[in-house]
Amino acid sequence: MGGDISLSEWIPMIQVLPKSYKGIYPFKLGTTSFIYQDSYVPNVKMLGPYIDEVELLLFESKTGSLPKKKEIDELSLLSKEFDLTYNIHLPTDISFGHKDPSMRQHAVETILHVFDLTSPLSPSTCTLHLSYDEVSREKENVKKWQELTCETIKQLINFGVKAEEISIETLDYPFKWVEEIILDFKFTVCMDIGHLIVCGAGIKAFFDSYCDNISIIHLHGVENGRDHLSLDRLPKERAGEIIEILKKYSKVVSIEVFSYDDLMTSLKFFEKCWNKFDGLVKSNADG
């Protein structure tokens, strides 16, 4: 093999965001801790100078999957260095409404462990999936799931967890199923716009109904029933509707994608839509 090979041919360049998005919107703009194919700390080091908040994805509860205390301590230091906040996505492999009591007990123990582990980070919210895994959606089955879910939540609350620190995410079932649970225990709401679009729900109607209680919005593109895509895959009418909603919102928006390319195109697309909306509003006012 003739000729020397440059170092850049051996080591791919790490892609960094071209500009900072800190403090430019009326809400905190964030993204996930899975943008780079690395662990939590390297992701935060790469993202911290450019965004307001990182969504730490703690998807798995099994031993060895959650960050170690040393990582949490380093994340805490990075939050001060970059003027950065965190929100936590709680494990998705647990079930509060499972028929097996041992599974529900595991769910409680997992949440307690994660809350204890991440408390030094003072997260803005901890997002929880109240997953419905039954095949049947008959009224009796749903009611039983709701009852078991409530029992599990009561156990959690009895251990001192504050419900207002948890946001319940919109999933693939009607949100009415958990509306009473949220109100009774005083949870907040995680409005996942992509999930709502996939389910055919009206996002403006949802926002208008729950806006006072939405602590975080998950934002990602949807196309042909697939979600967690770049925002530029959204239909134009959806993008305009989303910007109109976010103009009234002031908490946390997490662009929930899982690669640099999807994040970069999402940030550019979002900024373009935001500025276009501002221009239309100004034009209408002048007219």
C-alpha positions as CSV (number, residue, x, y, z in Angstrom):
1,M,0.0,0.0,0.0
2,G,1.7,3.1,-1.2
3,G,1.7,6.6,0.4
4,D,1.1,7.7,3.9
5,I,-2.5,7.7,5.4
6,S,-3.4,10.8,7.3
7,L,-4.6,10.6,10.8
8,S,-8.0,12.1,9.7
9,E,-8.5,9.0,7.5
10,W,-8.1,6.7,10.5
11,I,-10.0,8.7,13.1
12,P,-13.4,10.2,12.0
13,M,-14.0,13.8,13.0
14,I,-16.4,14.2,15.9
15,Q,-19.3,16.4,14.7
16,V,-20.2,19.3,16.9
17,L,-23.2,21.7,16.7
18,P,-22.3,24.8,14.7
19,K,-24.0,27.3,17.0
20,S,-25.4,27.7,20.5
21,Y,-29.2,27.5,21.0
22,K,-29.0,28.4,24.7
23,G,-31.6,30.9,25.8
24,I,-32.9,31.8,22.4
25,Y,-36.4,30.5,22.9
26,P,-39.0,31.2,25.6
27,F,-38.6,27.6,26.9
28,K,-35.6,25.5,27.7
29,L,-34.5,23.6,24.6
30,G,-33.0,20.2,25.1
31,T,-32.2,16.9,23.5
32,T,-31.4,13.3,24.5
33,S,-28.2,11.8,26.0
34,F,-28.1,9.4,23.0
35,I,-26.9,11.8,20.3
36,Y,-23.4,10.5,20.1
37,Q,-22.6,6.8,20.3
38,D,-21.1,7.0,23.7
39,S,-22.2,7.2,27.4
40,Y,-23.8,10.0,29.4
41,V,-20.8,12.1,30.3
42,P,-19.3,12.3,26.8
43,N,-22.7,13.2,25.4
44,V,-23.2,16.0,27.9
45,K,-19.7,17.3,27.3
46,M,-20.5,17.6,23.6
47,L,-24.0,19.0,24.0
48,G,-23.6,21.2,27.1
49,P,-22.2,24.3,25.4
50,Y,-25.1,24.4,22.8
51,I,-28.4,23.6,24.5
52,D,-30.3,24.4,27.7
53,E,-31.1,20.9,29.0
54,V,-30.3,17.2,28.4
55,E,-32.8,14.4,28.7
56,L,-30.9,11.6,30.4
57,L,-32.3,8.4,29.0
58,L,-32.4,5.7,31.7
59,F,-34.4,3.3,29.6
60,E,-33.3,0.0,31.2
61,S,-33.6,-1.1,34.8
62,K,-31.5,-4.2,34.7
63,T,-28.2,-4.3,36.7
64,G,-25.4,-2.4,35.0
65,S,-27.6,-0.4,32.7
66,L,-28.1,2.7,35.0
67,P,-25.3,5.2,35.4
68,K,-22.9,4.8,38.3
69,K,-22.7,7.3,41.2
70,K,-19.3,8.5,39.8
71,E,-21.0,9.4,36.5
72,I,-23.8,11.3,38.3
73,D,-21.2,13.3,40.3
74,E,-19.5,14.2,37.0
75,L,-22.8,15.1,35.4
76,S,-23.5,17.4,38.3
77,L,-20.2,19.2,37.8
78,L,-20.9,19.5,34.1
79,S,-24.3,21.1,34.8
80,K,-22.5,24.0,36.6
81,E,-19.8,24.3,34.0
82,F,-22.2,24.6,31.1
83,D,-25.1,26.2,32.9
84,L,-27.1,23.2,32.0
85,T,-30.1,21.4,33.5
86,Y,-31.3,17.8,33.2
87,N,-34.6,15.9,33.0
88,I,-34.7,12.1,33.5
89,H,-36.5,9.6,31.3
90,L,-37.3,6.8,33.8
91,P,-36.9,3.1,32.7
92,T,-39.4,1.9,30.2
93,D,-39.0,-1.8,31.0
94,I,-41.1,-1.6,34.2
95,S,-44.9,-1.9,34.7
96,F,-47.0,-0.2,37.3
97,G,-50.2,-2.0,36.2
98,H,-48.8,-5.5,35.7
99,K,-50.9,-8.4,37.0
100,D,-47.8,-10.0,38.7
101,P,-47.2,-8.3,42.1
102,S,-43.5,-9.0,41.9
103,M,-43.3,-7.0,38.7
104,R,-45.1,-4.0,40.3
105,Q,-42.8,-4.3,43.3
106,H,-39.8,-4.2,40.9
107,A,-41.3,-1.0,39.3
108,V,-41.4,0.7,42.7
109,E,-37.9,-0.4,43.7
110,T,-36.6,0.8,40.4
111,I,-38.1,4.3,40.6
112,L,-36.9,4.6,44.2
113,H,-33.4,3.7,43.1
114,V,-33.4,6.1,40.2
115,F,-34.7,9.0,42.3
116,D,-32.0,8.4,44.9
117,L,-29.3,8.1,42.2
118,T,-30.2,11.2,40.3
119,S,-31.2,13.5,43.1
120,P,-27.9,15.4,43.0
121,L,-28.9,16.5,39.5
122,S,-32.1,18.3,40.6
123,P,-33.9,17.2,37.4
124,S,-36.6,19.5,36.1
125,T,-38.9,16.4,35.8
126,C,-38.7,12.6,35.7
127,T,-40.8,11.2,32.8
128,L,-42.7,8.0,33.4
129,H,-44.4,5.5,31.0
130,L,-47.5,4.1,32.5
131,S,-47.5,1.3,29.9
132,Y,-50.5,-0.7,29.0
133,D,-49.4,-4.1,27.8
134,E,-52.6,-6.0,27.7
135,V,-53.9,-7.2,24.3
136,S,-57.5,-6.5,25.1
137,R,-58.8,-3.0,25.5
138,E,-62.1,-4.0,26.9
139,K,-63.4,-1.7,29.6
140,E,-63.0,-4.3,32.4
141,N,-59.4,-4.9,31.4
142,V,-58.6,-1.2,31.4
143,K,-60.3,-0.7,34.7
144,K,-58.3,-3.5,36.3
145,W,-55.0,-2.0,34.9
146,Q,-56.0,1.4,36.3
147,E,-56.7,-0.1,39.8
148,L,-53.3,-1.9,39.9
149,T,-51.5,1.2,38.6
150,C,-53.1,3.3,41.4
151,E,-52.1,0.7,44.0
152,T,-48.5,0.8,42.8
153,I,-48.4,4.6,42.8
154,K,-49.7,4.7,46.4
155,Q,-46.8,2.4,47.4
156,L,-44.3,4.8,45.7
157,I,-45.9,7.9,47.3
158,N,-45.7,6.1,50.7
159,F,-41.9,5.9,50.3
160,G,-41.8,9.7,50.0
161,V,-41.7,10.2,46.3
162,K,-43.4,13.5,45.3
163,A,-45.8,13.0,42.4
164,E,-45.3,16.5,41.1
165,E,-41.7,15.6,40.3
166,I,-43.0,12.9,37.8
167,S,-44.5,13.7,34.4
168,I,-46.7,11.0,32.8
169,E,-46.0,10.6,29.1
170,T,-48.6,10.4,26.3
171,L,-48.3,6.9,24.9
172,D,-50.3,4.7,22.4
173,Y,-53.6,4.6,24.4
174,P,-56.2,7.3,25.0
175,F,-54.8,9.8,27.5
176,K,-58.2,9.8,29.3
177,W,-57.2,6.4,30.7
178,V,-54.7,8.1,33.0
179,E,-56.3,11.6,33.3
180,E,-57.9,10.8,36.7
181,I,-54.7,9.2,38.0
182,I,-52.8,12.4,37.1
183,L,-55.3,14.7,38.7
184,D,-55.7,12.5,41.9
185,F,-52.0,12.2,42.6
186,K,-51.0,15.6,41.1
187,F,-48.6,14.3,38.5
188,T,-47.5,16.6,35.7
189,V,-47.8,15.8,32.0
190,C,-45.2,14.9,29.4
191,M,-46.8,15.8,26.1
192,D,-45.1,13.7,23.4
193,I,-46.2,15.4,20.2
194,G,-44.9,12.6,18.0
195,H,-46.9,9.9,19.9
196,L,-50.0,12.0,19.7
197,I,-49.6,12.5,15.9
198,V,-49.1,8.7,15.4
199,C,-52.3,8.0,17.4
200,G,-54.2,10.6,15.4
201,A,-54.9,12.8,18.4
202,G,-55.4,16.6,18.0
203,I,-52.2,18.2,19.4
204,K,-53.7,21.7,19.7
205,A,-56.8,20.4,21.5
206,F,-54.5,18.3,23.8
207,F,-52.3,21.3,24.6
208,D,-55.3,23.5,25.3
209,S,-56.7,20.9,27.7
210,Y,-53.5,20.3,29.7
211,C,-51.2,23.3,29.1
212,D,-51.2,24.4,32.7
213,N,-49.9,21.0,33.8
214,I,-47.4,20.2,31.0
215,S,-43.9,20.2,32.4
216,I,-42.1,18.9,29.3
217,I,-42.8,18.4,25.6
218,H,-41.1,15.7,23.6
219,L,-40.7,16.8,20.0
220,H,-39.7,14.6,17.0
221,G,-40.6,14.0,13.4
222,V,-43.3,11.5,12.2
223,E,-43.6,10.0,8.8
224,N,-45.8,7.1,7.6
225,G,-46.4,6.0,11.2
226,R,-42.8,6.1,12.2
227,D,-41.7,8.5,15.0
228,H,-38.5,9.8,16.6
229,L,-37.4,11.1,13.2
230,S,-35.8,14.4,12.3
231,L,-38.3,17.3,12.6
232,D,-38.0,18.1,8.9
233,R,-40.0,14.9,8.3
234,L,-43.1,16.6,9.7
235,P,-45.9,17.7,7.4
236,K,-45.8,21.5,6.9
237,E,-49.2,22.0,8.5
238,R,-48.1,20.0,11.6
239,A,-44.9,22.1,11.9
240,G,-46.9,25.3,11.9
241,E,-49.4,24.0,14.5
242,I,-46.5,23.0,16.7
243,I,-44.8,26.4,16.5
244,E,-48.1,28.0,17.4
245,I,-48.4,25.8,20.5
246,L,-44.8,26.4,21.6
247,K,-45.2,30.2,21.3
248,K,-47.4,29.8,24.4
249,Y,-45.1,27.5,26.3
250,S,-42.2,28.3,28.7
251,K,-41.0,25.1,30.3
252,V,-38.9,22.3,28.6
253,V,-38.9,21.1,25.0
254,S,-36.8,18.0,24.3
255,I,-36.0,17.2,20.7
256,E,-36.2,13.4,21.2
257,V,-34.0,12.0,18.5
258,F,-31.0,9.7,18.8
259,S,-28.3,10.8,16.3
260,Y,-26.3,13.9,15.5
261,D,-27.7,14.1,11.9
262,D,-31.3,14.0,13.2
263,L,-30.5,16.6,15.8
264,M,-28.7,18.9,13.4
265,T,-31.5,18.8,10.8
266,S,-34.1,19.2,13.5
267,L,-32.5,22.3,15.0
268,K,-32.1,23.9,11.6
269,F,-35.7,23.1,10.6
270,F,-37.1,24.2,14.0
271,E,-35.3,27.6,13.8
272,K,-36.5,28.2,10.3
273,C,-40.1,27.4,11.2
274,W,-39.9,29.6,14.3
275,N,-38.5,32.6,12.4
276,K,-41.0,32.1,9.6
277,F,-43.9,32.1,12.1
278,D,-42.5,35.3,13.7
279,G,-42.4,36.9,10.2
280,L,-46.0,35.9,9.5
281,V,-47.2,37.3,12.8
282,K,-45.4,40.6,12.2
283,S,-46.7,40.8,8.6
284,N,-50.3,40.2,9.8
285,A,-49.9,42.9,12.5
286,D,-48.5,45.4,10.0
287,G,-51.3,44.6,7.6
